[in-house]
Amino acid sequence: SEWWALKELYAKGLLFKDFRISPYCPRCGTTLSAHEVAQGYREIEDFSIYVKFKVEGKDEYFLVWTTTPWTLPANEYLAVNPDFNYILVNYKGEKLWIVEERAKTVLKRYEVLDSRPGKSFVGTRYEQLVPFLKTRAGMYVVDGNFVTKEDGSGIVHIAPAFGSDDYSVMKKEKGELYVTVNESGKISLDSPWKGLDVQVASDQIIEYLRKGGKLLKTEKATHSYPFCWRCDTRLIYYPVESWYIGVSKAKDQIVKYNQNVHWNPEYIRDGRFGNFLNEGKDWALSRNRFWGTPLPIWTCEDGHVFIPGSKKELTDRAFFIPENFELHRPMVDQIKVKCNECGKEMKREPYPIDTWFDSGSAFFAQFHYPFENIELFSENSPVDFISEAMDQTRGWFYSMHVISSLLFQRNAYDNVVVMEFVMNSKGEKMSKSRGDTVDPLQLIEKIGTDSLRLFFFQGPPWKPKRFTEEGAVEFSRKLLGTIYNSYLLFSTNARLDHWEPKEETIISNLDRWIYDRNNECVSSVIKHMDEYNPHLALDDIRELVLDLSQWYLRLS
């Protein structure tokens, strides 16, 4: 089913190969998609540094700020905003160029010597800061509208291998790509830092610059940085050839179909989820891994492409199939196919696909669509209701919605309940290292499934919930204990009075009232559950239990 889906996307022009600077995990050795990256951001404290690039032939320096010192050996250009005004200042006996608005914040006290617009610097050459890259390509100033004056110095260091804006600058300037880091995240450039992890190398590069008089100052900066959601390793941006799903080409329809979904809470639709859809970032589909659903793309050396949409399509075209093969590596890579256009042998692109494509395809692949159960799929599509945690706005919710929008031109699901996390007694995320996680199976053995389920219905599912075992036990005692005790009182008295129910019973006004309250509660609970508000349904049940125990029984 997934191979069929990928063939359909290719036919629509939505599956393509490209070379880009992508988020990359050096520990896993693979790229990540934009929605995977979005799951792993956290606030961290890093050293940021201001360094001095010497203007060629002058006793002047461009002041540059960076939070990634390990990229400095790969520098090829400096970028200024052509519309900004830059000033030359005398700072402690040195002449530094900096954007005018940042000078007071960065330097505090200085003397202004000159002032020039950013566009006047374009083409100005400068000396290599870290002279281990043996090239004279680049090393001049370029214009960059992406340069801001919100932080830093208004002058940006460009290392094309490690940033998408940087790479775009290199392509515009017809420069060369110098990759100074290997796929394991270690410095590969012949330098004092060769073989070091990039984070370790950063510290040593800072010290190298300090000793060489090229470091102006260091600061500690708190910023949001992406980590791998699988292994918790810092991501880097790295040049990789990958297969992409062209989300950007169909962004408008993806955004449109989201309007058909009933989100709980409602603000997620146009907020956290809708905003992410509006970014329209292409989906990096292929992975530099071994295990997973294999990418069903065979290519020849002339660039022709064959994408089988089923196992039968592949075996019909293959001229060699290993015995007892199945569609995973390594056997799938041994299948040989001849190109229909040039007659040359085709080889499979050696990648598995993103596992989020697997989970996002579940709504149709569970039926083995389109090979069977077509009517069953149609009857159950869109899915009536799904529920997961808030982080799945960047995971399962996203992948299902995008795949359905591109393949079926509709939303994948009609209703979503977005749940927040269960926190510890202090309102903090539970942690195994702190020992405050809870084994739900042990808790169910102690207080029962109904008690635990109802405990979590106390507030909206989309609000974080503090949890303590004592609180769950106390809640069970108050609600289910009251129901049990009410029944116990009734059954005890019924036995003592030898009472048995009769088909025709004269009931009192009090009996009629509790019947009406019960029916009213049932209707209200059904309404709230249909509207995906279980917390309001629980409120109705609690009120009925109070009326039963504190009024009806006492007055009876």
N, C-alpha and C positions, 0 to 999 in steps of 0.2 A: 504493500500500500504506500509506503514512504517513497519507494523508487518511482512509482507511478506519479506521486505528487511532485517529485523533483523533475521528472521528465516534463510534466505540465508547466512548471515554472520556467524551465529552459525554453519551451515552445513559446511562452509569452514574453520572452526576452528579459526575464526576471532572475535568471541564474547565470552568473558570469565569473570569469577569472580576472583578478587584478592584483597588481603589486602596490601595496600600501604600507604606511607606517601604522602598525596596529598595536593595541594593548596585548602584552605578551607576558606569560609567566615563565621565568627562567627555570623554575623548579619542575613544573609540569612539561616544559618544553613545547608550549603550544600557544596559539593566539586565543583570545576570548572575544565574544561578541559584545556589542555595546550594552545589551541588557544584562549580561553577566557581570560586566565591569561595574555597572550601576549598583549591583548588590553588595559590592565589597568596599565602598568608600568609608573611611574613618578619619577622624581628626588626629593628626600627629604633630609632634614638635621636631623640626629639622633645623639644621644650620643653613642659613642663606648667606651668600657672600657677595661683596662688591669687589670687582677686579678691574684692573686698568689695562686696556689695550692701547699700545702706543701708536699714535698717528705716524705714518711713514714719513721720514724726513723732517719731523717737527718735534719740538719738546712739549707735546700735548698728548692727552690721553682721553679715550672714550671710556666713560665709567659704565660698567655693565653689571647687572644684578642677576644671579641665578640661584636656584634651589637644587640644581643637579650638577655639582662640580665634576662628576665623572664624565659628563658629555663635553667638557671643555677641550680635551685633546682632539675631538672631532670637529671643532669649529671651522666653518668655511666662510661665513659672512657675519656682519652686524647689520641689524635692521633698525631704522628710525622711521617715525611717522612723518611723512612729508608735510603735514599740516601743523605740526607742533613747532613751538619755538624753543630752541636750545641755547643755553648760555655757557660761556667759558668762564670758569671761576679759578681764582687763586686760593687753593686750600692747602694750608700748611706748606707753602712753597712749591706746590705742584699745580699744573694747569689741567683742569678736568672739564670735559664736556658732559652736560647733564640737562635733561628737560627742565625748563624753568620752574614748573609747578612742584617738582620733587626736591629741589635743591635745599630748601629750609629743613625739610623733614630728614633728609639723608645726611646733610653736611653741617647743619646748624649755623656755623659762622664761616663766612667766606667773603671774598671780594670779587665782584663781577668785572670781567675784563672785556667781554665781547658777547654778541648775541646774533644768532643766525637761524633761519628757518630750516626745518629738517631736510627739505628737498635739496638744499645746497650741499649736503654732505654726500649725496648719492654718487658712487664711483670713487670716493676717497679710499685710498689704500691704508692698511694698518699692518703692524708686525704680528706674527704668530705669538699667541700668548703662551702656549705649551708646545714647543717646537719639536715634536716627535713624529708628527704626520708629515711624511716627506712629499710635499706637494706645494705648488704655488698657485694652484687653482683657487679661485675665490680670494679671500682676504681683502675684501673691499666692502663698502657700505652700500646697502640696498634700501629701497623704500618698502615699508610694510604698514599697510593700513590696520593690521591686527595689533600693532604696538599701542599700548595704553599708557596713561600716566596715573593709574590708580595705585600702583605700587612700583617698586624698583626704581630705575633711573631713566626710563623712557628710551633706553637703547637695549635691544634684545640680541643675545648671542644665538646664532643659527648653526645647529648641527643637524644636517638634513636626514641622517639615519635615525634620529630619535625624536622626531616631532612632525606632525602632519603639516603644520604651517611651514616648518623648516624645509620639509621635502618639496612643498609647492614652490618655495623660493628657489631651490636648486633647479627644479624643472624649468622655471621661468628664465633663470640665468644660464641654462644649458650647462650646468656644472657637473661634477662627478659625485658619486655616492661613496663615502668612506665609512665602512662599518668597523668600529674600533672595539666592539664587544662581541663575544661569541654567543651561541645559542644557549649556553649555560649561565649567561649573565656575568661572565668574567671578562676582564680587559684582554683583548687579543693583540692590541697594538704593541709593537716593539718599544717598550718604555719601562721605567722603573716599577710600573704597576701591573705589568703583564701577569696574567693568571690570577689576579685578585678579583673578588666579588666587587661589583660596582659600588656598593655602599661602603665597603672597606677602603676601596680605592679613593672614594671621595674625601675621606679624612686625610689620606696621605697627599692627595693633590692640593688640598687646602694648605697643608704644611709646606709643600713645595713652592706654592705661590707666595707664601709668607716669607720664606727664606730668600726668594728672588726679588722681593720688593714689589711684587705685582698685586698683592692683596691689600685693599684699602681698609676693609673692616668685615667682620662677621656678625651676624645677628641670629638669634633663635626666632624662627617663624612657625606659627601654628597654621597648618593648612590642611585641606581635605585631600587625601591621597588614596588611590585605589589599591586594594589587595586582592589576591586570588581568593575567590569564594570557596574553592575546594581545599587549598592547602595553606592559606593565610600568608603567602609569600608576597612581598612587594612586587607590583607589576612594573614593567618598563615599556616604553614605546619602542618598537623594533621593526625593521623592514622585513616583511614576509609576503610571499605570494600566496594568495588564498582564493577560494571560491566564495562568492558573495550572493546573497539574495537581495535584489534591488528594492529594498523597502522605500528608499527615497523616490523611486519612480512612481510608486502607488500610494504615497503618503496621504493624499486627499481622500481617497476612498477608505483607507484604513481608519482615518479620523472620523469620517462620516458614519461608518458602521458602528463605531463606539457609541454614537448617540442613541442607538436602538437598545442599549443594555441598561437594565435597572441595577444601579450600583448601591450597595449598602456599606458604608454611608455614601450619600449622593455626591458629596464633593470630590470623591475619588475620580469620578468619570471625567470631569474637566480639569481636575487638579493634578494629583500625583500621576495618574495613569494617562490622562489626556495630554498633559504637558510633555510627557515622555514620547507619546505617539507623534506629537507635533515636531519633535526633533528630527524624525524621519531618517534615522541613521541606518545605513545598509547593514545587513546581518552577515557577519563573518561566519560562514557555515562550516568550512573544513577545519580539521584539527590535525596537528602534527603528533598524533598518538598512534597506538597500535590497535587497541580494541575499541569496538563500537560498530554502529551501523555503517557499512562501507559506502563511500561516495560512489554512485553508479555511473561514473564517467570514464570512458575509454577515449584516448587521443592517440593520434599518430604523429610522426615527426613533422608532418606538413601542417599540423594544427587542426585537422579535421576532428570532429567530435561525434561520438556515438553514446547515447544515453538510453539504456534499456529501461522500459517502464515495468518490467516483470521478469521473473526468472525465465519464463519461456522465451521472451524476446532475446535474452542473453544467450541461452543455449542454442536457439535457432541461428544465431549469427556466429557462434564460436566454432573454430576449427580444431580446438583442443580443449578438453574439459577433464580435469583430474578425476580419478575414480572416487566415488562416494563423497563428492564435494558438497560443501554447504557454503552459504553466502557470507562468510566472514574470512578475515585474514587468518592464515596465509593462503588458504586454498583459492579464494576469489581472485587473488593476484596472479595465480597460475593459469587462469583462463585466457586463451589466446583468441583474439578477434581480428579479422581482416577488414581494412578500411574499404568501404564500398566506392569511395571517390578516387583513391590513388592506388589501392591494392596493397598498401604497406601494412605491416603488423601494427596493431593498436595495443597500448598498455593502459591499465587502469591508473587513474590519478590516485596516488598512494595515501589517501586520507580517509579516516572515518569522519562522520558528520557530528555536529554539535548535539549533545544529548537532549538539549531543550527542543530540538526538532522532533525527537522521538516522543517526548511527553506532549508536545503541542499537537502532534498528529493523532493522539489517542481518540479524539471524538469521531474520526472516520475509520482509522486503522483497526479499532476494536471490532469492526464489522467485516474486516477484510475487503472493504470498499476499494475499488469499484468492481472487484472480481466476483463478489457475491453479496447477498443481503442488501441490495440496493434499496428496496422498499423499506426495509427495517431501518436503514440509515436515514432515509428521508423522513420517516415517521418520528425519529428521535433527534432531529436536527432543526433548529439549533438546540443545544442542550438546555434543559429547563433551568437548572440550578447548579452552581459550583461554589465551593468555599475553600479558602486557604488563607495563609497569613499575609500581612501587608507587603512583605518582601517579594511576593509573587506577582506584584504589578511589574516587576522586572524579570519575572521568570515564566511560570506556567500560564498565568492570565495573558501575558504578552505574546508568548509563542503561539498559543491557541488562536488568539484574535488575529494576529498577522497572517497565519497560515490560512485560516478560513476566509479572511478578506481577499487574499490573493487567489485562492483556488475556487471559492464558491461565491464570491461577491456578496457576502453577508457575514453577520456576526456569528461566532461559534457558540455563544451562550446567551441566554436572555436575562438571567439574574445572578448576581454575585454577592456573597457576604464576605467581606474582608475582615479577617480577625487580627487583633493585635496580640502581643506576646503576654505570657503569664510571667509575672515578676516575683521576686522574693518579698519577704515581709517589709523590706526597706524601699521597695519600689525599684529595685535594681534587677538587671538581667541575671537569671540564674546561671551559676557557673559550677562545673564539676570540680575545679580547683579549689573553690571555696567550700565545697561540700554542701551546697544548699539546693541541689536538684532533687526532684521528687520522682520516685518510681510509681507511675500511675497504677500499675497492676497491684502493687502492695497496698496502695491506698484504697483501691476498689475492694480488696479483700477485707479491709478494715471498716469502711463506711458504706460500701455498695455503689453500684453504677448510677442509680437514680440520684443518690445524694450528691455524687461528684458532678453529674451532668447539671443538676439544678443549681448547684453552687456557682457554676460558671455562667448561668443564665441571669445572675443577679444584676448585671449591667449590660450595656450594648456590647456585642461581640467585638466591635471595632475600637473598643477602649482598652488600654492596658489594665491588667488585673493583678492586684497583689494577692499572693497566696500564702496561707499558712495551714498546716494540717489541723491546728487547733480551731482555726476559723471555719474550716470545712466541717469538722465534727460538730461545732456549735450550731452551724447553719442546719445541719441534718437534724440535730436534736430539736430545734425550734420548729421546723416545718414538718418534716416527716414524723418526728416524735409526737407532735401535736395531733397529726392525722391518726397515728397509731393509737394514741391514748384515747382519742374520741371514739374510735372503733371499739377499743377495749371496754370503755364505759358502756357503750350501747350493747355489746354482746354479753357482758356480765349481767346487766339488768334484764336483757331478753331471756337469758337462761333462768334467772331467778323467778321471773314472771311466767315462764313457759310460753313466751310469745312466739308466734309464727306468722309470717305475712299471709294475707288473704287477698284474693283477686279483687274483691270489692271491700274497700276500707273507707270509712268516713274519716276524712282528714280535717284537721283544724286549720285555722287561718295561719298559724305558725308553720304548719307543714307546707301549706301552699306557698308561703314566703320562701322557705328554703328550697322548694322545688324551682320556683322562679329564679332564685339567685343562682342555682346550679345551671339552669338552662341559659341564663344570661352569661354566666362565666364560660360555658362551653362555646357559645357563639363568639364571644370576644376573643377567646384563646385561638379559635380557628382563624378569625380575621387577622390577629397579630402574627400568627405563624405563616399565613398566606402572604403577609407583607414582610416577612423575614425579620420580625422583631420579637425574638423569643423572650427577651427581658421584660417586655410589656405583658406577654402571656403569663410569665411567672408572677408578675405583680397581681394579675387577676386571680390566679390560683391562691396566692397568699391571703388576699382579701376574703375569698370564699372560705378558706380554712379558719380565719378569725371569726367570720360570721357564724360558722358552724359550731366552733368550740366555745366562743364567749357569749353568744346570744341564743342560738337555737337550743343547744344542750342545756344551758342554764335555765332557760325559760320553759323547757319541756319537763 
